């Protein structure tokens, strides 16, 4: 700490350096939304471990929490997570029927260093969704505000430091649509002054709201069902566009007006458009349940041109659902919905390069909807498997080298008779924050 005043040019230089340092730290250290600052699963922080010892990693804190699939977000010393406190504990987990439960949804803010509760907001919310464990959408932190979306469409804007309500609405009620059978799942997205989310209703499958008031700015797109895919932003020919995968099409929209710039038909089974399309150069890749996949080349105008390869072949592609795949270099890595394997795919041809159950379900047998959430840090691939294991591995087109694993949480959920945990972790401040349906845990990933 400086104990003497600094003035003149020296003060200006010091302020510039300090400002740049804080800015760099903020960009590198925080995880303000689903899949990180840019929704790309890339974690740029340095000073990170190169292996996980057999004895495990330091656990900084563990805090009890309720049920939920939503991941935590981290910014400005706060960890924000949502959960469900159920009065009726039974859950059938039948994918074709809705569970009816009574309880309350909560938004909880914890101190990043200690796990101590800073504030919480709760409200009664009956559930009528399949897999009615808790909220699905990861909170989105933007400056001094945080935006949270509940399983039945409750959208709240709160003050990050206090939990004070700024505005709220219920998407299903406002847009007069039925909550999707597996709940509202599309993580809210902020860009500039606008909040983007999936709503439903005629010409309002996706809406842009004023982030400060919740007032609608525009609505766009139609489909029989809303789907579950989070909106994302892609730069195409130097122009940023909103990308939404509805149960019918992948579409690129003008950020300010919602005008459809282009669309590409892609129809997954059961309206389960879930994983976000990945872009690289003039190509995008999207995939989902039912062996649905497409690698698409964009033409000079930025619209879909040639389909370079598509799905329907168990020897080609990866068909992701719960976890969005990562496209790194010339390889796509992801968890396959049908087989439950973790698969590496040659991006140019779609050919499967290798596959394993060890990075998803931890065994050798088929595990439908096998899930693993991958985050890349330099050469390090951090993979959080549905078994509750955090795995550090080095991946390449030739295979993977495991650098250790640690059981962080127990798999407290259930899918097709096996125990699972399906929640994307947050990576921030050389730590990882992971939750299941009973606790949220902070583990140090700092190199010694």
C-alpha positions as CSV (number, residue, x, y, z in Angstrom):
1,X,0.0,0.0,0.0
2,X,1.3,3.5,-0.9
3,X,1.7,5.6,2.2
4,X,2.7,8.9,0.5
5,X,0.7,10.8,-2.1
6,X,1.8,10.5,-5.7
7,X,1.4,13.5,-7.9
8,X,1.9,14.9,-11.4
9,X,3.1,12.6,-14.2
10,X,4.1,9.9,-11.7
11,X,0.6,9.8,-10.4
12,X,-0.8,9.5,-13.9
13,X,1.6,6.7,-14.9
14,X,0.9,4.9,-11.6
15,X,-2.9,5.2,-12.2
16,X,-2.5,3.9,-15.8
17,X,-0.5,0.9,-14.7
18,X,-2.8,0.1,-11.8
19,X,-5.8,0.4,-14.0
20,X,-4.4,-1.9,-16.7
21,X,-3.4,-4.4,-14.0
22,X,-6.9,-4.4,-12.5
23,X,-8.5,-4.7,-15.9
24,X,-6.3,-7.6,-16.9
25,X,-7.0,-9.4,-13.6
26,X,-10.7,-8.9,-14.0
27,X,-10.7,-10.4,-17.5
28,X,-8.6,-13.3,-16.5
29,X,-9.9,-14.1,-13.0
30,X,-13.7,-13.8,-13.2
31,X,-16.4,-16.2,-14.5
32,X,-19.4,-13.9,-14.7
33,X,-21.7,-16.2,-16.8
34,X,-22.1,-19.7,-18.3
35,X,-18.9,-21.0,-19.9
36,X,-16.9,-17.9,-18.9
37,X,-16.5,-14.3,-19.9
38,X,-17.0,-15.0,-23.6
39,X,-19.1,-18.2,-23.4
40,X,-16.3,-20.1,-25.1
41,X,-15.1,-22.3,-22.3
42,X,-11.6,-20.7,-22.4
43,X,-9.9,-19.9,-19.1
44,X,-6.9,-17.6,-19.6
45,X,-5.5,-17.4,-16.0
46,X,-1.9,-18.3,-15.3
47,X,-0.2,-19.9,-12.4
48,X,-2.4,-23.1,-12.6
49,X,-1.5,-26.6,-11.6
50,X,-0.1,-29.1,-14.1
51,X,-1.4,-32.2,-12.3
52,X,-3.8,-33.3,-9.6
53,X,-2.0,-35.3,-6.9
54,X,-3.5,-38.6,-5.6
55,X,-4.0,-36.8,-2.3
56,X,-6.3,-34.3,-4.0
57,X,-6.3,-30.5,-4.1
58,X,-7.0,-28.0,-1.3
59,X,-10.7,-27.5,-0.5
60,X,-11.1,-23.9,0.5
61,X,-14.7,-24.2,1.6
62,X,-17.9,-26.3,1.4
63,X,-21.3,-24.8,1.9
64,X,-24.7,-26.5,2.0
65,X,-27.1,-25.8,-0.9
66,X,-30.3,-27.1,-2.4
67,X,-31.1,-28.7,-5.7
68,X,-30.3,-27.4,-9.2
69,X,-28.5,-27.9,-12.5
70,X,-27.5,-24.2,-12.7
71,X,-23.8,-23.4,-12.5
72,X,-22.3,-20.8,-10.2
73,X,-21.0,-17.4,-11.5
74,X,-18.1,-15.5,-10.0
75,X,-17.3,-11.8,-10.1
76,X,-16.2,-9.0,-7.7
77,X,-15.6,-11.3,-4.9
78,X,-19.1,-12.8,-5.1
79,X,-20.3,-16.3,-6.0
80,X,-23.9,-16.3,-7.2
81,X,-25.8,-19.6,-7.5
82,X,-29.5,-20.6,-7.6
83,X,-31.2,-23.6,-6.0
84,X,-34.6,-25.1,-5.1
85,X,-35.8,-25.8,-1.5
86,X,-38.5,-28.4,-2.0
87,X,-41.3,-29.1,0.4
88,X,-42.2,-32.3,-1.5
89,X,-38.9,-34.2,-1.9
90,X,-39.9,-36.9,-4.4
91,X,-38.7,-36.6,-7.9
92,X,-39.7,-39.2,-10.6
93,X,-37.1,-38.1,-13.2
94,X,-39.3,-39.5,-16.0
95,X,-38.2,-37.6,-19.1
96,X,-41.7,-37.8,-20.7
97,X,-43.7,-36.5,-17.7
98,X,-43.7,-33.4,-15.5
99,X,-43.1,-33.6,-11.8
100,X,-45.2,-31.4,-9.7
101,X,-43.4,-30.1,-6.6
102,X,-43.9,-27.4,-4.1
103,X,-41.1,-25.3,-2.8
104,X,-39.1,-22.1,-3.3
105,X,-36.4,-21.0,-5.6
106,X,-33.5,-19.2,-4.2
107,X,-30.7,-16.9,-5.4
108,X,-27.7,-17.1,-3.0
109,X,-24.6,-14.9,-3.0
110,X,-21.5,-16.1,-1.2
111,X,-18.2,-14.5,-0.3
112,X,-15.7,-16.0,-2.7
113,X,-12.9,-16.3,-0.2
114,X,-14.8,-17.8,2.7
115,X,-18.1,-19.2,1.3
116,X,-20.0,-17.1,3.9
117,X,-23.5,-16.1,2.8
118,X,-23.7,-12.4,1.8
119,X,-27.4,-12.3,0.9
120,X,-30.2,-14.5,-0.5
121,X,-33.4,-13.9,-2.3
122,X,-36.2,-16.5,-2.3
123,X,-39.7,-16.8,-3.6
124,X,-42.3,-19.5,-3.7
125,X,-42.4,-21.4,-6.9
126,X,-44.4,-24.6,-7.7
127,X,-42.7,-26.7,-10.3
128,X,-44.4,-28.6,-13.2
129,X,-41.3,-29.7,-15.2
130,X,-39.5,-33.0,-15.9
131,X,-36.4,-33.5,-13.7
132,X,-37.8,-31.0,-11.2
133,X,-34.6,-30.8,-9.2
134,X,-34.1,-27.0,-9.4
135,X,-33.1,-24.1,-11.7
136,X,-31.2,-24.8,-14.9
137,X,-29.8,-21.4,-16.0
138,X,-26.5,-20.0,-14.7
139,X,-26.7,-16.4,-13.3
140,X,-25.3,-13.7,-15.5
141,X,-23.3,-10.9,-13.7
142,X,-23.0,-7.6,-15.5
143,X,-21.3,-4.7,-13.6
144,X,-23.3,-4.1,-10.4
145,X,-26.2,-6.3,-11.5
146,X,-26.9,-10.0,-11.7
147,X,-29.6,-11.6,-13.8
148,X,-31.2,-15.0,-12.8
149,X,-33.6,-17.2,-14.6
150,X,-35.6,-19.9,-12.8
151,X,-36.9,-23.2,-14.1
152,X,-40.5,-21.8,-14.5
153,X,-39.4,-18.6,-16.2
154,X,-38.9,-16.2,-13.3
155,X,-36.4,-13.6,-14.5
156,X,-34.9,-11.3,-11.8
157,X,-32.5,-8.4,-12.0
158,X,-30.8,-7.8,-8.6
159,X,-28.0,-5.6,-7.2
160,X,-24.9,-7.8,-7.0
161,X,-23.7,-6.5,-3.7
162,X,-27.0,-6.5,-1.8
163,X,-29.5,-8.7,-3.6
164,X,-31.9,-5.7,-3.8
165,X,-34.5,-6.2,-6.6
166,X,-34.2,-3.9,-9.6
167,X,-36.9,-5.6,-11.7
168,X,-38.5,-9.0,-12.3
169,X,-40.9,-10.7,-14.6
170,X,-42.1,-14.2,-15.5
171,X,-41.4,-15.1,-19.1
172,X,-44.1,-17.8,-19.3
173,X,-46.7,-15.4,-18.0
174,X,-45.7,-12.3,-19.9
175,X,-45.4,-14.2,-23.2
176,X,-48.3,-16.6,-22.5
177,X,-46.4,-19.7,-23.2
178,X,-46.1,-23.1,-21.4
179,X,-42.8,-23.7,-19.6
180,X,-40.7,-26.1,-21.6
181,X,-41.1,-29.7,-20.3
182,X,-37.5,-29.6,-19.0
183,X,-37.7,-26.0,-17.8
184,X,-36.4,-22.7,-18.9
185,X,-32.7,-23.5,-19.4
186,X,-31.2,-20.8,-21.7
187,X,-28.7,-18.8,-19.7
188,X,-29.4,-15.0,-20.0
189,X,-26.9,-13.1,-22.2
190,X,-25.9,-9.4,-21.8
191,X,-24.5,-7.3,-24.6
192,X,-24.3,-3.6,-24.2
193,X,-27.6,-2.3,-22.9
194,X,-29.6,-5.4,-23.9
195,X,-30.5,-8.7,-22.2
196,X,-31.2,-11.6,-24.5
197,X,-33.2,-14.6,-23.5
198,X,-35.6,-17.3,-24.8
199,X,-39.2,-16.5,-24.1
200,X,-41.7,-18.0,-26.6
201,X,-44.9,-16.8,-28.1
202,X,-45.5,-15.6,-31.7
203,X,-42.4,-13.8,-33.0
204,X,-40.9,-13.9,-29.5
205,X,-39.0,-17.1,-29.2
206,X,-36.0,-14.8,-28.4
207,X,-36.4,-11.4,-26.9
208,X,-34.2,-8.5,-26.2
209,X,-34.9,-6.5,-23.0
210,X,-33.6,-3.3,-21.7
211,X,-31.2,-4.7,-19.0
212,X,-32.0,-1.8,-16.6
213,X,-35.8,-2.0,-16.7
214,X,-36.8,-5.3,-18.3
215,X,-38.8,-3.5,-20.9
216,X,-39.0,-5.3,-24.3
217,X,-36.9,-3.8,-27.1
218,X,-37.7,-6.5,-29.7
219,X,-38.9,-10.0,-30.2
220,X,-38.0,-12.4,-33.0
221,X,-38.4,-16.0,-34.4
222,X,-41.0,-18.6,-34.1
223,X,-41.1,-22.3,-33.4
224,X,-43.6,-24.7,-31.9
225,X,-41.4,-25.0,-28.8
226,X,-38.8,-22.7,-27.3
227,X,-35.9,-25.1,-26.9
228,X,-33.1,-24.9,-24.4
229,X,-30.1,-23.4,-26.3
230,X,-28.5,-20.3,-24.7
231,X,-28.1,-17.4,-27.0
232,X,-24.5,-16.5,-28.0
233,X,-22.6,-14.0,-30.0
234,X,-20.5,-14.7,-33.1
235,X,-18.4,-12.3,-35.2
236,X,-19.2,-13.1,-38.8
237,X,-17.3,-11.1,-41.5
238,X,-16.4,-8.7,-38.7
239,X,-20.0,-8.1,-37.6
240,X,-21.3,-9.4,-34.3
241,X,-24.5,-11.3,-34.4
242,X,-26.8,-13.0,-32.0
243,X,-26.9,-16.7,-32.7
244,X,-29.9,-18.8,-31.5
245,X,-30.5,-22.5,-32.2
246,X,-34.3,-23.0,-32.0
247,X,-35.8,-26.5,-32.3
248,X,-36.1,-25.8,-36.1
249,X,-33.1,-23.7,-37.2
250,X,-29.8,-22.1,-36.3
251,X,-30.3,-18.4,-36.9
252,X,-28.1,-15.3,-36.9
253,X,-29.9,-12.1,-35.8
254,X,-29.1,-8.4,-35.7
255,X,-28.2,-7.5,-32.2
256,X,-30.1,-4.2,-32.1
257,X,-33.2,-5.0,-34.1
258,X,-33.7,-8.8,-34.0
259,X,-33.8,-8.9,-37.8
260,X,-32.9,-12.4,-39.1
261,X,-29.7,-12.2,-41.2
262,X,-29.6,-15.9,-42.0
263,X,-31.0,-19.3,-40.9
264,X,-29.9,-22.9,-41.3
265,X,-32.5,-25.8,-40.8
266,X,-31.3,-28.2,-38.1
267,X,-33.9,-30.2,-36.2
268,X,-32.9,-32.3,-33.1
269,X,-35.2,-34.9,-31.5
270,X,-37.7,-33.8,-28.9
271,X,-37.1,-30.1,-29.6
272,X,-33.9,-30.5,-27.6
273,X,-31.8,-27.8,-29.1
274,X,-29.4,-27.4,-26.2
275,X,-25.7,-27.0,-26.9
276,X,-24.7,-23.7,-28.4
277,X,-23.2,-23.6,-32.0
278,X,-19.5,-23.2,-32.1
279,X,-17.9,-20.8,-34.6
280,X,-14.4,-20.7,-36.0
281,X,-13.4,-18.6,-39.0
282,X,-16.1,-18.8,-41.6
283,X,-17.5,-22.1,-40.3
284,X,-19.9,-23.2,-37.5
285,X,-20.7,-26.5,-35.9
286,X,-23.9,-27.5,-34.2
287,X,-25.0,-30.8,-32.8
288,X,-27.7,-32.5,-30.7
289,X,-29.7,-35.6,-29.8
290,X,-30.8,-37.9,-32.6
291,X,-27.4,-38.0,-34.4
292,X,-28.0,-34.5,-35.6
293,X,-25.0,-32.4,-36.5
294,X,-23.7,-30.1,-39.2
295,X,-20.4,-28.4,-40.1
296,X,-21.4,-25.4,-42.2
297,X,-19.3,-23.1,-44.3
298,X,-20.5,-19.5,-44.4
299,X,-20.2,-17.7,-47.8
300,X,-18.8,-14.3,-48.5
301,X,-22.0,-12.6,-47.5
302,X,-21.8,-14.4,-44.1
303,X,-24.8,-16.7,-44.8
304,X,-24.7,-20.5,-44.7
305,X,-23.3,-21.9,-47.9
306,X,-22.0,-25.4,-48.1
307,X,-22.6,-28.1,-45.6
308,X,-19.2,-29.7,-45.2
309,X,-20.4,-32.7,-43.3
310,X,-23.5,-33.7,-41.3
311,X,-24.6,-36.2,-38.7
312,X,-26.5,-39.5,-38.9
313,X,-23.4,-41.7,-38.8
314,X,-22.1,-43.2,-35.5
315,X,-18.5,-43.1,-37.0
316,X,-18.7,-39.4,-37.6
317,X,-19.3,-36.4,-35.4
318,X,-20.2,-35.9,-31.8
319,X,-23.9,-35.4,-30.9
320,X,-23.8,-33.2,-27.8
321,X,-26.7,-32.3,-25.5
322,X,-26.2,-31.3,-21.9
323,X,-22.7,-29.9,-22.4
324,X,-21.6,-27.7,-25.3
325,X,-18.5,-29.0,-27.1
326,X,-15.3,-27.1,-27.5
327,X,-13.6,-26.5,-30.9
328,X,-9.9,-26.2,-30.3
329,X,-7.6,-25.9,-33.4
330,X,-8.7,-28.5,-35.8
331,X,-10.4,-30.8,-33.3
332,X,-13.9,-30.8,-31.7
333,X,-14.1,-32.3,-28.2
334,X,-17.4,-33.2,-26.5
335,X,-19.7,-35.6,-24.7
336,X,-21.9,-37.7,-27.0
337,X,-25.6,-37.8,-26.0
338,X,-26.4,-41.2,-27.4
339,X,-23.5,-43.3,-26.4
340,X,-22.3,-41.2,-23.4
341,X,-18.7,-41.2,-24.6
342,X,-16.3,-38.3,-24.6
343,X,-15.3,-38.0,-28.3
344,X,-12.6,-36.2,-30.3
345,X,-13.6,-35.3,-33.9
346,X,-11.6,-34.0,-36.8
347,X,-13.3,-30.7,-37.6
348,X,-12.5,-30.9,-41.3
349,X,-14.0,-34.3,-42.0
350,X,-16.1,-35.2,-39.0
351,X,-14.2,-38.4,-38.6
352,X,-14.0,-39.6,-35.0
353,X,-10.4,-39.7,-33.8
354,X,-10.9,-41.3,-30.4
355,X,-13.6,-41.9,-27.8
356,X,-13.7,-42.9,-24.2
357,X,-16.1,-43.4,-21.2
358,X,-13.4,-42.5,-18.7
359,X,-14.0,-38.7,-19.1
360,X,-17.8,-38.9,-18.8
361,X,-19.4,-41.8,-16.9
362,X,-16.1,-43.1,-15.6
363,X,-16.6,-46.7,-16.9
364,X,-16.6,-48.8,-20.0
365,X,-20.3,-49.2,-20.7
366,X,-22.8,-47.2,-22.6
367,X,-24.3,-44.3,-20.5
368,X,-27.0,-42.5,-22.4
369,X,-26.7,-38.7,-21.9
370,X,-23.2,-39.2,-20.5
371,X,-22.0,-35.7,-19.6
372,X,-18.7,-33.9,-19.1
373,X,-18.1,-30.2,-19.0
374,X,-14.8,-29.1,-20.5
375,X,-12.8,-25.9,-19.9
376,X,-9.5,-25.2,-21.6
377,X,-6.6,-23.4,-19.9
378,X,-3.6,-23.3,-22.2
379,X,-2.7,-27.0,-22.8
380,X,-4.8,-28.0,-19.8
381,X,-8.2,-29.5,-20.3
382,X,-10.2,-29.4,-17.1
383,X,-13.1,-31.9,-17.4
384,X,-15.9,-32.1,-14.8
385,X,-17.4,-35.5,-15.3
386,X,-21.0,-36.4,-14.3
387,X,-19.4,-38.7,-11.6
388,X,-18.4,-35.6,-9.6
389,X,-14.7,-36.0,-10.6
390,X,-12.6,-33.0,-11.7
391,X,-10.1,-34.4,-14.2
392,X,-7.0,-32.6,-15.6
393,X,-5.9,-34.0,-19.0
394,X,-3.9,-33.1,-22.0
395,X,-6.0,-33.7,-25.1
396,X,-4.9,-34.0,-28.7
397,X,-6.1,-35.6,-32.0
398,X,-4.1,-38.7,-31.0
399,X,-5.7,-39.3,-27.6
400,X,-5.6,-38.0,-24.0
401,X,-3.2,-38.1,-21.2
402,X,-4.8,-37.9,-17.8
403,X,-2.9,-35.8,-15.3
404,X,-4.9,-36.7,-12.3
405,X,-8.5,-36.5,-11.0
406,X,-10.2,-35.7,-7.7
407,X,-13.7,-36.5,-6.4
408,X,-15.0,-33.0,-5.6
409,X,-18.7,-33.7,-5.0
410,X,-20.9,-36.8,-5.0
411,X,-23.3,-37.3,-8.0
412,X,-26.6,-36.5,-6.2
413,X,-28.8,-36.6,-9.2
414,X,-30.2,-39.5,-11.2
415,X,-30.5,-40.3,-14.9
416,X,-31.6,-43.7,-16.4
417,X,-30.8,-45.5,-13.1
418,X,-27.3,-44.0,-12.5
419,X,-26.1,-41.3,-10.2
420,X,-25.0,-38.0,-12.0
421,X,-24.2,-34.4,-11.4
422,X,-24.9,-32.1,-14.3
423,X,-23.8,-28.6,-13.5
424,X,-21.1,-26.5,-15.3
425,X,-18.4,-25.3,-12.8
426,X,-17.0,-21.8,-12.6
427,X,-13.2,-21.2,-12.9
428,X,-11.9,-18.0,-11.3
429,X,-9.1,-16.7,-9.1
430,X,-7.1,-19.9,-9.7
431,X,-9.9,-21.9,-8.2
432,X,-12.9,-24.0,-9.4
433,X,-16.3,-23.7,-7.9
434,X,-18.5,-26.8,-8.3
435,X,-22.0,-27.6,-7.0
436,X,-24.3,-30.6,-6.7
437,X,-27.8,-30.8,-5.1
438,X,-26.4,-30.7,-1.6
439,X,-23.3,-28.4,-1.5
440,X,-21.2,-26.0,-3.3
441,X,-17.4,-26.3,-3.1
442,X,-14.4,-24.1,-3.9
443,X,-11.1,-25.9,-4.7
444,X,-7.8,-24.3,-5.3
445,X,-6.1,-24.9,-8.7
446,X,-3.2,-22.6,-7.9
447,X,0.3,-23.9,-8.7
448,X,2.6,-24.0,-5.6
